[in-house]
Amino acid sequence: RQMGRLAKRTLLFYLGTMLLAVSLGIFMVGTIRPGIGKSLAGGCGADEAGASDHTAPDTAANKKSTLQQLIGVLMNVFPPNIFEAAASMNILGVIMFAMFFGFTLSSLGEEASGAIRGFDLFNKVVEGMVRKILQVAPFGIMSLIASRIAGACSLSESAEALGLFIFTVVLSLMIHGGIFLPIIYYALT
């Protein structure tokens, strides 16, 4: 019974902070607009207007309102098909499904103990696999970044777009982690 209250509070905290982080991210990207009008890589074949296939144009199709973007994220939180969500890298949907599944499984009590032990074993196996993958991931990421940099026609423009993106991400993390989360922590404790 007390576990159920804790699970509900955890779910509410997760949804609230996720909604706050997504809203902040949408606001920051809409304000700073990293990548808009920049040739991101491989843009050697520009037309007479100077735009390439990899340019992020500032068109009406790219200008969704903050509310439309937020509704899109909320729709991804509750996917109609969990396997499709996993295949399309809908992480929010997968996390929500896992939390709901775990909450429901734990509410079954002793009857679900075998399944819980099985999932615990599966979790340990996946954790071991992830550790092994993370050991080689930096080399793969460096290779991907190096290939994009090597294919860039304008290294300075690509560096500027990447720098603006990094600035947007770091500033958003500082605001969320340094302002919003401490306020929530002090408000709830």
FENDA-V937467 format. One record per residue. RES is the residue in one letter. PHI is phi in whole degrees, 0 to 359 (* if undefined). D_CENTER is the distance of its C-alpha to the mean C-alpha in Angstrom with 2 decimals. Layout:
RES;PHI;D_CENTER / RES;PHI;D_CENTER
//
This chain:
R;*;32.40 / Q;291;31.03 / M;295;28.13 / G;296;27.33 / R;294;27.26 / L;296;24.98 / A;296;22.57 / K;295;22.72 / R;295;22.14 / T;297;19.16 / L;297;17.64 / L;296;18.57 / F;296;17.20 / Y;299;13.77 / L;296;13.78 / G;295;15.30 / T;289;13.12 / M;295;9.89 / L;296;11.92 / L;294;13.11 / A;295;9.94 / V;295;8.75 / S;299;12.44 / L;298;12.75 / G;299;10.05 / I;297;11.83 / F;297;15.09 / M;295;14.63 / V;293;13.71 / G;292;16.56 / T;277;18.84 / I;279;18.42 / R;57;17.59 / P;290;16.72 / G;90;17.93 / I;292;20.01 / G;79;23.36 / K;260;22.62 / S;277;23.48 / L;277;20.52 / A;182;22.44 / G;65;25.42 / G;274;26.68 / C;285;30.34 / G;266;31.45 / A;283;31.32 / D;276;33.52 / E;294;36.03 / A;280;33.56 / G;88;31.66 / A;263;28.51 / S;248;27.19 / D;295;25.18 / H;260;22.10 / T;280;22.53 / A;271;20.01 / P;288;22.72 / D;264;22.95 / T;253;23.97 / A;296;24.15 / A;294;21.88 / N;274;19.00 / K;259;19.93 / K;278;18.49 / S;290;19.19 / T;301;16.75 / L;296;17.98 / Q;297;17.42 / Q;293;13.77 / L;294;13.39 / I;296;15.47 / G;298;13.41 / V;294;10.30 / L;297;12.95 / M;293;14.48 / N;287;11.49 / V;292;11.69 / F;241;15.21 / P;287;15.50 / P;288;19.17 / N;221;18.99 / I;293;17.03 / F;289;18.05 / E;295;16.93 / A;297;13.48 / A;293;13.39 / A;292;14.96 / S;264;12.65 / M;60;9.46 / N;276;8.66 / I;297;7.10 / L;300;7.74 / G;295;11.11 / V;294;11.92 / I;297;11.44 / M;298;13.51 / F;299;16.01 / A;298;16.40 / M;294;17.08 / F;294;19.49 / F;297;21.11 / G;296;21.64 / F;298;23.05 / T;292;25.37 / L;296;26.41 / S;290;27.30 / S;285;29.30 / L;282;31.55 / G;74;33.02 / E;297;35.30 / E;299;35.17 / A;260;31.61 / S;299;32.29 / G;295;32.64 / A;294;29.30 / I;296;27.65 / R;297;29.42 / G;296;28.32 / F;292;24.62 / D;295;25.13 / L;296;26.75 / F;301;24.05 / N;299;21.44 / K;295;23.69 / V;296;24.01 / V;296;20.28 / E;299;19.93 / G;296;22.77 / M;294;21.31 / V;297;18.00 / R;300;20.23 / K;294;22.25 / I;295;19.40 / L;295;18.01 / Q;291;21.56 / V;255;21.53 / A;303;17.93 / P;302;18.88 / F;292;21.66 / G;294;19.62 / I;294;17.09 / M;299;20.18 / S;294;21.84 / L;297;19.15 / I;295;19.10 / A;297;22.91 / S;293;23.41 / R;292;21.50 / I;293;23.51 / A;295;26.70 / G;273;26.29 / A;283;25.81 / C;282;28.97 / S;243;28.37 / L;298;27.00 / S;292;27.28 / E;291;25.35 / S;295;22.50 / A;295;22.58 / E;295;22.64 / A;297;19.57 / L;295;17.66 / G;298;19.14 / L;293;18.18 / F;296;14.51 / I;299;14.74 / F;301;16.75 / T;298;14.32 / V;296;11.46 / V;295;14.21 / L;297;15.90 / S;297;13.01 / L;296;12.47 / M;294;16.26 / I;293;16.65 / H;293;14.24 / G;282;15.45 / G;263;18.96 / I;240;19.87 / F;295;17.96 / L;297;17.51 / P;297;21.14 / I;297;22.44 / I;297;20.94 / Y;300;22.32 / Y;289;25.72 / A;288;25.85 / L;265;25.32 / T;245;27.58
//
